[in-house]
């Protein structure tokens, strides 16, 4: 199966976090076919492939496998039509690209063992979107069972032009906290709001007030994003419900800014509930957290030349407010991390760009990760992503003697 066909197959069959059984089986099959020793079920649905090629260091190549609860609207002939328990599922973040490129790199490394020496760990990780996949693999003895790598390498497809990599030393991707807020009211008839405590109005006040955290509580020189991604309350127009639920996504880079933001969320929610006369205090629960992704500066510079040999255009993408849990693997292993953005947007969309500002405007106009319209171009994205991973791995696994 060529890489394009493999990608289309994975794209048609997306699976949510910790349910990636088919995806894991496909990845395991392809790694075995390439000559890797493969173990499945690591961290529930994770896959680890090991290829030993003499003495030398160990490089971990990581790809995440899970999809999102999103209805795909790309119109592609290989678009997902998967629905799980009434929820549409799609590879709207590009993890199918990541798995495909990892398989491509595994094939390339296995096919030419004269160009490197050491051990390749090919890690297909579950549940990145849930924030628990990397931790689950570490807890399941990933490094005790398969050895500790000398470097962790990976990439994330993004709506920058195919043929461009985005690489940034130091803090690169934001920390993320997912917060669930439950506001308690007193239900009643919609015609008699005076006899109720309306949690919908309470929720509306909270949503608006939360926006002042970034604009009025955090310094302009710092970065914070507070997004209310879901508001859930009520069933019909003429019933005031008992409670309302908000789901928040918070992005930060600095520990102190994160602590201040979470404290502000708690204060605002409790303050609005008190002001509304809520019958009992609200619940504010941090459900998942990603640490800030920090690329090791020395390792980035060491890897840059190798990446440039595969994809000549490398840019600094600036701070990425998206988040990634691949750093959990590097931290647990005590290894440097090098993680880059892989361009996946049609290069034709950037023809004639006259300046960096023009280029940024065109990037902003592309469907972004998590959009129901997100659709990386197959070519040259897969070939370049494969080449980048392969070149980086070979650089860290030099032939000696």
HELIX and SHEET records of a PDB file:
HELIX    1   1 UNK A    3  UNK A   12  1                                  10    
HELIX    2   2 UNK A   21  UNK A   34  1                                  14    
HELIX    3   3 UNK A   95  UNK A  111  1                                  17    
HELIX    4   4 UNK A  133  UNK A  139  1                                   7    
HELIX    5   5 UNK A  142  UNK A  146  1                                   5    
HELIX    6   6 UNK A  193  UNK A  195  5                                   3    
HELIX    7   7 UNK A  199  UNK A  212  1                                  14    
HELIX    8   8 UNK A  213  UNK A  217  3                                   5    
HELIX    9   9 UNK A  255  UNK A  276  1                                  22    
HELIX   10  10 UNK A  297  UNK A  310  1                                  14    
HELIX   11  11 UNK A  326  UNK A  333  1                                   8    
HELIX   12  12 UNK A  347  UNK A  350  5                                   4    
HELIX   13  13 UNK A  356  UNK A  365  1                                  10    
HELIX   14  14 UNK A  381  UNK A  396  1                                  16    
SHEET    1   A 8 UNK A  37  UNK A  42  0                                        
SHEET    2   A 8 UNK A  46  UNK A  53 -1                                        
SHEET    3   A 8 UNK A 118  UNK A 125 -1                                        
SHEET    4   A 8 UNK A  58  UNK A  64  1                                        
SHEET    5   A 8 UNK A 151  UNK A 161  1                                        
SHEET    6   A 8 UNK A 336  UNK A 345  1                                        
SHEET    7   A 8 UNK A 164  UNK A 166 -1                                        
SHEET    8   A 8 UNK A 313  UNK A 315  1                                        
SHEET    1   B 2 UNK A  83  UNK A  84  0                                        
SHEET    2   B 2 UNK A  87  UNK A  88 -1                                        
SHEET    1   C 2 UNK A 170  UNK A 173  0                                        
SHEET    2   C 2 UNK A 293  UNK A 295 -1                                        
SHEET    1   D 4 UNK A 224  UNK A 233  0                                        
SHEET    2   D 4 UNK A 243  UNK A 252 -1                                        
SHEET    3   D 4 UNK A 175  UNK A 184 -1                                        
SHEET    4   D 4 UNK A 283  UNK A 290 -1                                        
SHEET    1   E 2 UNK A 188  UNK A 189  0                                        
SHEET    2   E 2 UNK A 239  UNK A 240 -1                                        
END                                                                             
